[in-house]
Amino acid sequence: MRVNYLGPAVVGVAHPAVAEFDRRRFSPSHFLVEVGEDAEPGGPWMEGDVLVVDEAHSHGHAELVVAEVVGEYRLFKTHRVGKRCRLLPATGGEGCFIKAEQFRIVMVKQARCWAV
């Protein structure tokens, strides 16, 4: 599923999902991305959810990561196969192996934007 880059977490972003976040708790390597409109309704990630991601964190097995695929940032689950990493779409489906330069950042926190 697609995610949209919002900006560094330390400078703060005007988004209702992160209004309660304490910016002082984030390091300069933390960024915010917003889940795109192709998220499945009722799933663990919904359109408008904001994910805090850390580009300094090394990806491991069974983690959520953001990777650049065909010019878009997308959310995946990792599956380590020896020294290689296979990315599986976060909502299921066929995965793919990636090169190190495609890997971007690991998700560390999620904020839901509830409708009022």
C-alpha positions in Angstrom: 0.0 0.0 0.0 1.2 3.5 -0.8 2.4 5.9 1.9 2.9 9.7 1.5 5.9 11.4 3.0 4.8 14.1 5.5 8.2 15.3 6.9 10.6 15.0 9.9 8.9 14.1 13.2 11.0 16.5 15.2 9.7 19.7 13.4 6.1 18.7 13.8 3.5 18.2 11.2 0.0 19.7 11.2 -2.0 16.5 11.1 -4.8 15.6 13.5 -3.4 12.1 14.1 -0.2 13.4 15.5 -1.5 16.4 17.5 -0.8 14.6 20.8 2.7 13.5 19.9 5.6 14.9 22.0 8.1 16.0 19.3 10.9 16.0 21.9 10.8 12.2 22.0 11.8 11.8 18.4 15.3 11.8 17.0 16.3 13.5 13.7 16.1 10.1 12.0 12.3 9.8 12.6 9.9 10.8 9.8 6.2 10.7 9.4 4.3 9.1 6.5 0.6 8.9 5.9 -1.2 5.8 4.7 -2.6 6.3 1.2 -6.1 5.8 -0.2 -5.4 2.2 -1.4 -5.5 0.9 2.2 -8.2 -1.7 2.9 -11.1 -0.4 5.1 -11.2 -2.0 8.5 -7.6 -3.3 8.2 -4.7 -2.6 10.6 -3.9 0.5 8.6 -6.5 2.8 7.3 -6.3 5.8 4.9 -5.1 8.8 6.9 -3.2 6.8 9.6 0.2 8.3 10.3 3.3 6.1 10.8 6.4 7.2 12.5 9.4 5.6 10.8 13.1 5.5 11.7 15.6 5.6 8.8 18.5 4.8 11.2 17.0 1.5 12.3 18.2 -1.6 10.4 15.5 -3.8 9.0 15.2 -7.3 10.4 12.7 -10.2 10.1 8.9 -9.6 10.3 9.1 -5.8 10.6 7.1 -3.2 8.8 9.2 -1.1 6.4 8.8 1.6 3.8 10.6 0.9 0.5 10.7 2.8 -2.8 9.2 0.6 -5.5 8.6 2.0 -9.0 9.0 5.6 -7.8 6.5 5.2 -5.0 6.9 4.7 -1.2 5.1 1.6 -0.1 4.5 -0.3 3.2 5.8 -3.9 3.4 6.5 -6.6 5.9 10.0 -8.0 5.8 11.0 -11.7 5.5 14.7 -12.4 5.9 16.0 -15.1 3.7 19.7 -15.5 4.7 21.4 -12.2 3.9 18.6 -11.2 1.5 15.3 -9.5 2.4 12.0 -10.3 0.7 9.3 -7.7 1.0 5.7 -8.9 1.3 2.9 -6.4 0.8 1.5 -5.3 4.2 -2.0 -6.4 3.2 -0.9 -9.7 1.6 0.0 -10.8 -1.9 3.1 -11.6 -3.9 6.4 -10.3 -2.5 9.6 -9.3 -4.1 13.3 -9.1 -3.3 14.8 -5.6 -3.0 18.2 -4.0 -3.4 19.7 -2.1 -0.4 19.2 1.2 -2.1 15.4 0.6 -2.3 15.1 0.1 1.4 14.1 3.3 3.2 12.8 3.2 6.8 11.4 1.0 9.5 8.0 1.8 11.2 8.2 2.4 14.9 4.8 3.9 15.8 1.3 4.3 14.4 -1.3 7.0 15.0 -4.9 6.6 13.9 -6.8 9.6 12.7 -10.3 9.1 14.0 -13.2 10.9 12.3 -15.3 13.2 14.5 
